[in-house]
Amino acid sequence: MTDTGIIGLILIIVNIAFSYKGFNNELFFNGYKFEVDKILINKDYKRFITSGFLHLGWTHLIFNMLSLYAFSGLIEGSLGGVNFLIVYFASLIGGGLFSLLVHKNHGDYSAVGASGAICGIIFASIALFPGMSIGFWGIPVSIPAWLYGIVYVLFSIYGVKSSKGNIGHEAHLGGALIGMLVALIMVPSALLENYTTILIIAVPTIAFIYLIVTRPHILWVDNFYFRSHKNYYSIDHRYNEERNNAQKEIDAILDKINKKGMNSLSAREKEKLRQYAQKGG
Protein backbone atom coordinates (compact mmCIF):
# COMPACT_ATOMS: atom_id res chain seq x y z
CA MET A 1 0.00 0.00 0.00
CA THR A 2 1.23 3.48 -0.90
CA ASP A 3 0.39 7.01 0.13
CA THR A 4 -3.09 8.11 -0.83
CA GLY A 5 -3.16 10.15 -4.06
CA ILE A 6 -4.98 13.41 -4.67
CA ILE A 7 -8.06 11.72 -6.21
CA GLY A 8 -8.41 9.44 -3.20
CA LEU A 9 -8.18 12.41 -0.84
CA ILE A 10 -10.82 14.32 -2.82
CA LEU A 11 -13.17 11.30 -2.61
CA ILE A 12 -12.63 11.14 1.14
CA ILE A 13 -13.44 14.84 1.53
CA VAL A 14 -16.58 14.54 -0.62
CA ASN A 15 -17.73 11.50 1.36
CA ILE A 16 -17.29 13.34 4.64
CA ALA A 17 -19.08 16.49 3.43
CA PHE A 18 -21.99 14.62 1.83
CA SER A 19 -22.39 12.28 4.81
CA TYR A 20 -22.27 15.15 7.30
CA LYS A 21 -25.07 16.88 5.40
CA GLY A 22 -27.07 13.64 5.60
CA PHE A 23 -26.44 13.32 9.35
CA ASN A 24 -28.16 16.66 9.92
CA ASN A 25 -30.85 16.67 7.23
CA GLU A 26 -33.29 13.78 7.04
CA LEU A 27 -34.88 15.06 3.82
CA PHE A 28 -31.46 15.19 2.18
CA PHE A 29 -30.58 11.70 3.44
CA ASN A 30 -33.87 10.16 2.25
CA GLY A 31 -33.62 11.93 -1.09
CA TYR A 32 -30.28 10.35 -1.99
CA LYS A 33 -30.10 6.94 -0.27
CA PHE A 34 -30.38 3.67 -2.21
CA GLU A 35 -34.02 2.56 -2.10
CA VAL A 36 -35.46 -0.14 -4.35
CA ASP A 37 -38.86 1.39 -5.07
CA LYS A 38 -37.43 4.86 -5.70
CA ILE A 39 -35.13 3.36 -8.32
CA LEU A 40 -37.52 0.90 -9.96
CA ILE A 41 -40.74 2.89 -9.77
CA ASN A 42 -39.55 6.51 -9.86
CA LYS A 43 -36.55 5.78 -12.12
CA ASP A 44 -34.36 7.76 -9.72
CA TYR A 45 -31.11 6.24 -10.96
CA LYS A 46 -28.87 8.88 -9.39
CA ARG A 47 -29.30 6.96 -6.13
CA PHE A 48 -26.85 4.34 -7.39
CA ILE A 49 -24.17 7.03 -7.05
CA THR A 50 -25.42 9.35 -4.31
CA SER A 51 -26.10 6.53 -1.83
CA GLY A 52 -22.40 5.71 -1.98
CA PHE A 53 -21.55 9.08 -0.45
CA LEU A 54 -23.96 8.77 2.48
CA HIS A 55 -23.29 6.89 5.72
CA LEU A 56 -25.34 5.88 8.74
CA GLY A 57 -23.11 7.55 11.30
CA TRP A 58 -19.58 8.55 12.20
CA THR A 59 -18.43 5.00 12.92
CA HIS A 60 -19.66 3.78 9.53
CA LEU A 61 -18.08 6.77 7.78
CA ILE A 62 -14.72 6.62 9.57
CA PHE A 63 -14.27 2.88 8.99
CA ASN A 64 -15.00 3.23 5.28
CA MET A 65 -12.74 6.26 4.88
CA LEU A 66 -9.87 4.54 6.68
CA SER A 67 -10.25 1.60 4.30
CA LEU A 68 -10.31 3.92 1.29
CA TYR A 69 -7.28 5.78 2.62
CA ALA A 70 -5.37 2.52 3.06
CA PHE A 71 -5.95 1.11 -0.43
CA SER A 72 -6.64 4.01 -2.79
CA GLY A 73 -3.00 5.03 -3.16
CA LEU A 74 -2.01 1.62 -4.51
CA ILE A 75 -4.56 1.66 -7.34
CA GLU A 76 -4.27 5.38 -8.08
CA GLY A 77 -0.50 5.12 -8.16
CA SER A 78 -0.42 2.07 -10.44
CA LEU A 79 -3.35 2.84 -12.78
CA GLY A 80 -3.52 6.65 -12.68
CA GLY A 81 -6.21 9.00 -11.42
CA VAL A 82 -8.71 8.55 -14.25
CA ASN A 83 -8.57 4.74 -14.17
CA PHE A 84 -8.80 4.83 -10.38
CA LEU A 85 -12.06 6.77 -10.68
CA ILE A 86 -13.34 4.29 -13.27
CA VAL A 87 -12.67 1.37 -10.92
CA TYR A 88 -14.25 3.26 -7.99
CA PHE A 89 -17.50 4.25 -9.69
CA ALA A 90 -17.86 1.02 -11.67
CA SER A 91 -17.62 -0.88 -8.37
CA LEU A 92 -20.10 1.48 -6.70
CA ILE A 93 -22.66 1.00 -9.48
CA GLY A 94 -21.95 -2.73 -9.74
CA GLY A 95 -22.59 -3.19 -6.04
CA GLY A 96 -25.85 -1.27 -6.35
CA LEU A 97 -26.99 -3.32 -9.33
CA PHE A 98 -26.28 -6.57 -7.52
CA SER A 99 -28.23 -5.30 -4.49
CA LEU A 100 -31.10 -4.40 -6.82
CA LEU A 101 -31.02 -7.89 -8.33
CA VAL A 102 -31.20 -9.54 -4.91
CA HIS A 103 -33.83 -7.17 -3.49
CA LYS A 104 -35.85 -6.41 -6.62
CA ASN A 105 -39.12 -7.38 -4.93
CA HIS A 106 -38.28 -5.93 -1.51
CA GLY A 107 -39.55 -2.44 -2.20
CA ASP A 108 -38.63 -0.93 1.16
CA TYR A 109 -35.04 -2.16 1.10
CA SER A 110 -32.61 0.73 1.47
CA ALA A 111 -28.87 1.12 1.94
CA VAL A 112 -26.10 3.70 2.10
CA GLY A 113 -22.32 3.65 2.19
CA ALA A 114 -19.20 3.59 0.06
CA SER A 115 -18.46 -0.05 0.87
CA GLY A 116 -19.21 -1.36 -2.63
CA ALA A 117 -16.79 1.11 -4.22
CA ILE A 118 -14.14 0.52 -1.56
CA CYS A 119 -14.43 -3.26 -1.90
CA GLY A 120 -13.85 -2.76 -5.61
CA ILE A 121 -10.64 -0.86 -4.87
CA ILE A 122 -9.51 -3.53 -2.39
CA PHE A 123 -10.14 -6.41 -4.78
CA ALA A 124 -8.59 -4.56 -7.68
CA SER A 125 -5.50 -4.37 -5.47
CA ILE A 126 -5.72 -8.10 -4.76
CA ALA A 127 -6.05 -8.90 -8.48
CA LEU A 128 -3.03 -6.82 -9.42
CA PHE A 129 -0.89 -7.48 -6.33
CA PRO A 130 -1.96 -10.83 -4.80
CA GLY A 131 1.39 -11.22 -3.06
CA MET A 132 0.83 -8.23 -0.80
CA SER A 133 -0.23 -8.65 2.82
CA ILE A 134 -3.32 -7.16 4.41
CA GLY A 135 -3.19 -6.09 8.03
CA PHE A 136 -5.88 -5.00 10.47
CA TRP A 137 -5.75 -1.97 12.73
CA GLY A 138 -4.68 -2.86 16.25
CA ILE A 139 -3.74 -6.44 15.33
CA PRO A 140 0.00 -7.12 14.80
CA VAL A 141 -0.69 -9.86 12.25
CA SER A 142 -1.23 -9.69 8.49
CA ILE A 143 -2.53 -12.27 6.02
CA PRO A 144 -1.85 -12.80 2.30
CA ALA A 145 -4.14 -10.79 0.04
CA TRP A 146 -5.32 -13.91 -1.82
CA LEU A 147 -6.43 -15.56 1.44
CA TYR A 148 -8.27 -12.42 2.50
CA GLY A 149 -10.08 -12.39 -0.85
CA ILE A 150 -11.23 -16.00 -0.56
CA VAL A 151 -12.46 -15.60 3.03
CA TYR A 152 -14.21 -12.32 2.20
CA VAL A 153 -16.09 -13.79 -0.77
CA LEU A 154 -17.25 -16.83 1.22
CA PHE A 155 -18.34 -14.63 4.13
CA SER A 156 -20.26 -12.31 1.80
CA ILE A 157 -22.03 -15.24 0.13
CA TYR A 158 -23.05 -16.50 3.56
CA GLY A 159 -24.16 -12.99 4.52
CA VAL A 160 -26.40 -12.59 1.45
CA LYS A 161 -28.00 -15.97 2.03
CA SER A 162 -28.55 -15.56 5.75
CA SER A 163 -29.13 -11.78 5.90
CA LYS A 164 -27.03 -11.68 9.05
CA GLY A 165 -25.91 -8.52 10.76
CA ASN A 166 -27.96 -5.98 8.76
CA ILE A 167 -24.96 -5.52 6.45
CA GLY A 168 -25.17 -4.85 2.71
CA HIS A 169 -23.17 -7.92 1.70
CA GLU A 170 -24.67 -7.73 -1.79
CA ALA A 171 -23.06 -4.38 -2.51
CA HIS A 172 -19.77 -5.60 -1.06
CA LEU A 173 -19.75 -8.72 -3.19
CA GLY A 174 -20.91 -7.00 -6.38
CA GLY A 175 -18.46 -4.14 -5.93
CA ALA A 176 -15.56 -6.50 -5.22
CA LEU A 177 -16.19 -8.56 -8.36
CA ILE A 178 -16.60 -5.52 -10.63
CA GLY A 179 -13.51 -3.82 -9.21
CA MET A 180 -11.44 -6.91 -9.89
CA LEU A 181 -12.78 -7.31 -13.44
CA VAL A 182 -12.28 -3.66 -14.38
CA ALA A 183 -8.71 -3.69 -13.05
CA LEU A 184 -7.95 -6.82 -15.09
CA ILE A 185 -9.34 -5.20 -18.23
CA MET A 186 -6.98 -2.31 -17.64
CA VAL A 187 -4.01 -4.58 -16.88
CA PRO A 188 -4.70 -7.83 -18.77
CA SER A 189 -1.20 -9.13 -18.10
CA ALA A 190 -2.16 -9.51 -14.42
CA LEU A 191 -4.64 -12.22 -15.39
CA LEU A 192 -1.84 -14.40 -16.77
CA GLU A 193 0.43 -13.68 -13.83
CA ASN A 194 -2.17 -14.11 -11.07
CA TYR A 195 -4.79 -16.36 -12.68
CA THR A 196 -4.87 -18.89 -9.82
CA THR A 197 -5.79 -16.30 -7.20
CA ILE A 198 -8.24 -14.56 -9.52
CA LEU A 199 -10.07 -17.77 -10.45
CA ILE A 200 -10.31 -18.93 -6.83
CA ILE A 201 -12.03 -15.64 -5.96
CA ALA A 202 -14.06 -15.07 -9.14
CA VAL A 203 -15.50 -18.56 -9.73
CA PRO A 204 -17.55 -18.88 -6.49
CA THR A 205 -18.71 -15.28 -6.84
CA ILE A 206 -19.95 -15.75 -10.41
CA ALA A 207 -21.51 -19.11 -9.52
CA PHE A 208 -23.38 -17.49 -6.63
CA ILE A 209 -24.70 -14.69 -8.85
CA TYR A 210 -25.85 -17.33 -11.35
CA LEU A 211 -27.78 -19.11 -8.59
CA ILE A 212 -29.48 -15.89 -7.54
CA VAL A 213 -30.58 -15.23 -11.11
CA THR A 214 -31.71 -18.75 -12.03
CA ARG A 215 -32.50 -20.58 -8.77
CA PRO A 216 -33.18 -18.03 -6.03
CA HIS A 217 -35.48 -20.47 -4.20
CA ILE A 218 -32.34 -22.37 -3.18
CA LEU A 219 -31.14 -19.26 -1.36
CA TRP A 220 -34.60 -18.03 -0.36
CA VAL A 221 -34.12 -14.93 -2.48
CA ASP A 222 -37.11 -13.33 -4.22
CA ASN A 223 -36.29 -11.62 -7.51
CA PHE A 224 -37.54 -11.03 -11.05
CA TYR A 225 -37.12 -14.65 -12.13
CA PHE A 226 -38.67 -16.47 -9.20
CA ARG A 227 -41.31 -15.51 -6.65
CA SER A 228 -40.15 -17.54 -3.70
CA HIS A 229 -41.89 -15.57 -0.95
CA LYS A 230 -45.45 -16.64 -0.19
CA ASN A 231 -46.74 -13.08 -0.04
CA TYR A 232 -45.29 -11.81 -3.30
CA TYR A 233 -45.74 -8.07 -3.74
CA SER A 234 -45.20 -7.07 -7.35
CA ILE A 235 -43.76 -3.81 -8.61
CA ASP A 236 -47.14 -2.93 -10.15
CA HIS A 237 -48.84 -3.29 -6.77
CA ARG A 238 -46.18 -1.18 -5.13
CA TYR A 239 -46.47 1.49 -7.84
CA ASN A 240 -50.25 1.75 -7.47
CA GLU A 241 -50.07 1.78 -3.70
CA GLU A 242 -47.37 4.44 -3.73
CA ARG A 243 -49.46 6.65 -6.02
CA ASN A 244 -52.51 6.25 -3.79
CA ASN A 245 -50.53 6.98 -0.63
CA ALA A 246 -48.87 10.02 -2.22
CA GLN A 247 -52.24 11.42 -3.29
CA LYS A 248 -53.66 10.88 0.20
CA GLU A 249 -50.68 12.72 1.67
CA ILE A 250 -51.13 15.66 -0.72
CA ASP A 251 -54.86 15.79 0.04
CA ALA A 252 -54.06 15.92 3.76
CA ILE A 253 -51.57 18.76 3.21
CA LEU A 254 -54.06 20.75 1.13
CA ASP A 255 -56.72 20.22 3.79
CA LYS A 256 -54.29 21.47 6.43
CA ILE A 257 -53.59 24.61 4.37
CA ASN A 258 -57.32 25.20 3.99
CA LYS A 259 -57.86 24.97 7.77
CA LYS A 260 -54.67 26.49 9.22
CA GLY A 261 -52.89 28.31 6.41
CA MET A 262 -49.61 27.81 4.58
CA ASN A 263 -47.48 28.72 7.58
CA SER A 264 -48.77 25.68 9.45
CA LEU A 265 -46.87 23.29 7.17
CA SER A 266 -43.68 21.58 8.28
CA ALA A 267 -40.54 21.67 6.12
CA ARG A 268 -41.24 18.13 4.97
CA GLU A 269 -44.83 18.98 3.99
CA LYS A 270 -43.68 22.04 2.04
CA GLU A 271 -41.13 19.93 0.18
CA LYS A 272 -43.80 17.33 -0.66
CA LEU A 273 -46.08 20.05 -1.97
CA ARG A 274 -43.25 21.54 -4.05
CA GLN A 275 -42.44 18.15 -5.59
CA TYR A 276 -46.12 17.57 -6.34
CA ALA A 277 -46.39 20.95 -8.08
CA GLN A 278 -43.28 20.26 -10.17
CA LYS A 279 -44.83 17.01 -11.43
CA GLY A 280 -47.83 18.90 -12.66
CA GLY A 281 -50.19 18.06 -9.80
BANUMAR-24484 format. One record per residue (C-alpha): y, z, x negated. Coordinates in nm, 3 decimals. Layout:
Y/Z/X;
...
//
This chain:
0.000/0.000/0.000;
0.348/-0.090/-0.123;
0.701/0.013/-0.039;
0.811/-0.083/0.309;
1.015/-0.406/0.316;
1.341/-0.467/0.498;
1.172/-0.621/0.806;
0.944/-0.320/0.841;
1.241/-0.084/0.818;
1.432/-0.282/1.082;
1.130/-0.261/1.317;
1.114/0.114/1.263;
1.484/0.153/1.344;
1.454/-0.062/1.658;
1.150/0.136/1.773;
1.334/0.464/1.729;
1.649/0.343/1.908;
1.462/0.183/2.199;
1.228/0.481/2.239;
1.515/0.730/2.227;
1.688/0.540/2.507;
1.364/0.560/2.707;
1.332/0.935/2.644;
1.666/0.992/2.816;
1.667/0.723/3.085;
1.378/0.704/3.329;
1.506/0.382/3.488;
1.519/0.218/3.146;
1.170/0.344/3.058;
1.016/0.225/3.387;
1.193/-0.109/3.362;
1.035/-0.199/3.028;
0.694/-0.027/3.010;
0.367/-0.221/3.038;
0.256/-0.210/3.402;
-0.014/-0.435/3.546;
0.139/-0.507/3.886;
0.486/-0.570/3.743;
0.336/-0.832/3.513;
0.090/-0.996/3.752;
0.289/-0.977/4.074;
0.651/-0.986/3.955;
0.578/-1.212/3.655;
0.776/-0.972/3.436;
0.624/-1.096/3.111;
0.888/-0.939/2.887;
0.696/-0.613/2.930;
0.434/-0.739/2.685;
0.703/-0.705/2.417;
0.935/-0.431/2.542;
0.653/-0.183/2.610;
0.571/-0.198/2.240;
0.908/-0.045/2.155;
0.877/0.248/2.396;
0.689/0.572/2.329;
0.588/0.874/2.534;
0.755/1.130/2.311;
0.855/1.220/1.958;
0.500/1.292/1.843;
0.378/0.953/1.966;
0.677/0.778/1.808;
0.662/0.957/1.472;
0.288/0.899/1.427;
0.323/0.528/1.500;
0.626/0.488/1.274;
0.454/0.668/0.987;
0.160/0.430/1.025;
0.392/0.129/1.031;
0.578/0.262/0.728;
0.252/0.306/0.537;
0.111/-0.043/0.595;
0.401/-0.279/0.664;
0.503/-0.316/0.300;
0.162/-0.451/0.201;
0.166/-0.734/0.456;
0.538/-0.808/0.427;
0.512/-0.816/0.050;
0.207/-1.044/0.042;
0.284/-1.278/0.335;
0.665/-1.268/0.352;
0.900/-1.142/0.621;
0.855/-1.425/0.871;
0.474/-1.417/0.857;
0.483/-1.038/0.880;
0.677/-1.068/1.206;
0.429/-1.327/1.334;
0.137/-1.092/1.267;
0.326/-0.799/1.425;
0.425/-0.969/1.750;
0.102/-1.167/1.786;
-0.088/-0.837/1.762;
0.148/-0.670/2.010;
0.100/-0.948/2.266;
-0.273/-0.974/2.195;
-0.319/-0.604/2.259;
-0.127/-0.635/2.585;
-0.332/-0.933/2.699;
-0.657/-0.752/2.628;
-0.530/-0.449/2.823;
-0.440/-0.682/3.110;
-0.789/-0.833/3.102;
-0.954/-0.491/3.120;
-0.717/-0.349/3.383;
-0.641/-0.662/3.585;
-0.738/-0.493/3.912;
-0.593/-0.151/3.828;
-0.244/-0.220/3.955;
-0.093/0.116/3.863;
-0.216/0.110/3.504;
0.073/0.147/3.261;
0.112/0.194/2.887;
0.370/0.210/2.610;
0.365/0.219/2.232;
0.359/0.006/1.920;
-0.005/0.087/1.846;
-0.136/-0.263/1.921;
0.111/-0.422/1.679;
0.052/-0.156/1.414;
-0.326/-0.190/1.443;
-0.276/-0.561/1.385;
-0.086/-0.487/1.064;
-0.353/-0.239/0.951;
-0.641/-0.478/1.014;
-0.456/-0.768/0.859;
-0.437/-0.547/0.550;
-0.810/-0.476/0.572;
-0.890/-0.848/0.605;
-0.682/-0.942/0.303;
-0.748/-0.633/0.089;
-1.083/-0.480/0.196;
-1.122/-0.306/-0.139;
-0.823/-0.080/-0.083;
-0.865/0.282/0.023;
-0.716/0.441/0.332;
-0.609/0.803/0.319;
-0.500/1.047/0.588;
-0.197/1.273/0.575;
-0.286/1.625/0.468;
-0.644/1.533/0.374;
-0.712/1.480/0.000;
-0.986/1.225/0.069;
-0.969/0.849/0.123;
-1.227/0.602/0.253;
-1.280/0.230/0.185;
-1.079/0.004/0.414;
-1.391/-0.182/0.532;
-1.556/0.144/0.643;
-1.242/0.250/0.827;
-1.239/-0.085/1.008;
-1.600/-0.056/1.123;
-1.560/0.303/1.246;
-1.232/0.220/1.421;
-1.379/-0.077/1.609;
-1.683/0.122/1.725;
-1.463/0.413/1.834;
-1.231/0.180/2.026;
-1.524/0.013/2.203;
-1.650/0.356/2.305;
-1.299/0.452/2.416;
-1.259/0.145/2.640;
-1.597/0.203/2.800;
-1.556/0.575/2.855;
-1.178/0.590/2.913;
-1.168/0.905/2.703;
-0.852/1.076/2.591;
-0.598/0.876/2.796;
-0.552/0.645/2.496;
-0.485/0.271/2.517;
-0.792/0.170/2.317;
-0.773/-0.179/2.467;
-0.438/-0.251/2.306;
-0.560/-0.106/1.977;
-0.872/-0.319/1.975;
-0.700/-0.638/2.091;
-0.414/-0.593/1.846;
-0.650/-0.522/1.556;
-0.856/-0.836/1.619;
-0.552/-1.063/1.660;
-0.382/-0.921/1.351;
-0.691/-0.989/1.144;
-0.731/-1.344/1.278;
-0.366/-1.438/1.228;
-0.369/-1.305/0.871;
-0.682/-1.509/0.795;
-0.520/-1.823/0.934;
-0.231/-1.764/0.698;
-0.458/-1.688/0.401;
-0.783/-1.877/0.470;
-0.913/-1.810/0.120;
-0.951/-1.442/0.216;
-1.222/-1.539/0.464;
-1.440/-1.677/0.184;
-1.368/-1.383/-0.043;
-1.411/-1.107/0.217;
-1.636/-1.268/0.479;
-1.889/-0.982/0.487;
-1.630/-0.720/0.579;
-1.456/-0.952/0.824;
-1.777/-1.045/1.007;
-1.893/-0.683/1.031;
-1.564/-0.596/1.203;
-1.507/-0.914/1.406;
-1.856/-0.973/1.550;
-1.888/-0.649/1.755;
-1.528/-0.684/1.871;
-1.575/-1.041/1.995;
-1.911/-0.952/2.151;
-1.749/-0.663/2.338;
-1.469/-0.885/2.470;
-1.733/-1.135/2.585;
-1.911/-0.859/2.778;
-1.589/-0.754/2.948;
-1.523/-1.111/3.058;
-1.875/-1.203/3.171;
-2.058/-0.877/3.250;
-1.803/-0.603/3.318;
-2.047/-0.420/3.548;
-2.237/-0.318/3.234;
-1.926/-0.136/3.114;
-1.803/-0.036/3.460;
-1.493/-0.248/3.412;
-1.333/-0.422/3.711;
-1.162/-0.751/3.629;
-1.103/-1.105/3.754;
-1.465/-1.213/3.712;
-1.647/-0.920/3.867;
-1.551/-0.665/4.131;
-1.754/-0.370/4.015;
-1.557/-0.095/4.189;
-1.664/-0.019/4.545;
-1.308/-0.004/4.674;
-1.181/-0.330/4.529;
-0.807/-0.374/4.574;
-0.707/-0.735/4.520;
-0.381/-0.861/4.376;
-0.293/-1.015/4.714;
-0.329/-0.677/4.884;
-0.118/-0.513/4.618;
0.149/-0.784/4.647;
0.175/-0.747/5.025;
0.178/-0.370/5.007;
0.444/-0.373/4.737;
0.665/-0.602/4.946;
0.625/-0.379/5.251;
0.698/-0.063/5.053;
1.002/-0.222/4.887;
1.142/-0.329/5.224;
1.088/0.020/5.366;
1.272/0.167/5.068;
1.566/-0.072/5.113;
1.579/0.004/5.486;
1.592/0.376/5.406;
1.876/0.321/5.157;
2.075/0.113/5.406;
2.022/0.379/5.672;
2.147/0.643/5.429;
2.461/0.437/5.359;
2.520/0.399/5.732;
2.497/0.777/5.786;
2.649/0.922/5.467;
2.831/0.641/5.289;
2.781/0.458/4.961;
2.872/0.758/4.748;
2.568/0.945/4.877;
2.329/0.717/4.687;
2.158/0.828/4.368;
2.167/0.612/4.054;
1.813/0.497/4.124;
1.898/0.399/4.483;
2.204/0.204/4.368;
1.993/0.018/4.113;
1.733/-0.066/4.380;
2.005/-0.197/4.608;
2.154/-0.405/4.325;
1.815/-0.559/4.244;
1.757/-0.634/4.612;
2.095/-0.808/4.639;
2.026/-1.017/4.328;
1.701/-1.143/4.483;
1.890/-1.266/4.783;
1.806/-0.980/5.019;
//
